[in-house]
Structures are given as structure tokens and as C-alpha cells.
Amino acid sequence: MEQEFRVDGMSCMHCANRVKKAIEAVDGVEHAEINLEASKATVTGNFSKDAIAEAVDKSGYTFVG
């Protein structure tokens, strides 16, 4: 399964890498790709949307959905 989520608050590649690392640590996530300019994360795997939201929020950014 592949889903796309909006993530607010990222302003640089360091931010994007931090979000990517947080998302990829979620159980069931196979891969995450971050588009900094579009403020989007594309996530592949079998995961819970709530777990993605929690990981993004804990990393200091805002999960919009």
C-alpha cells in the first residue's frame, strides 16, 4: 500500500530527513519519500495512519493527513 500525507513545518533538507527517518521507524513502513517543496510524504508498506501521525508529531512537525 502507498499513501501520501501532508506534513507542515519542514523548511530544509535536514527537516525532511528527520521526518523520513521518523516515518521509516514506524512498524510496517517499507519506504518513505519526502517532497520538501510540496510538504508531502509518500509512504509505502502496511502501516497505521495513526502511527505515522504520531511519529511525525513526535519529530517536531505537524501531520496534516
Secondary structure, DSSP 8 states (H G I E B T S, - for coil): -EEEEEEE---SHHHHHHHHHHHHTSTTEEEEEEETTTTEEEEEES--HHHHHHHHHHTTSEE--
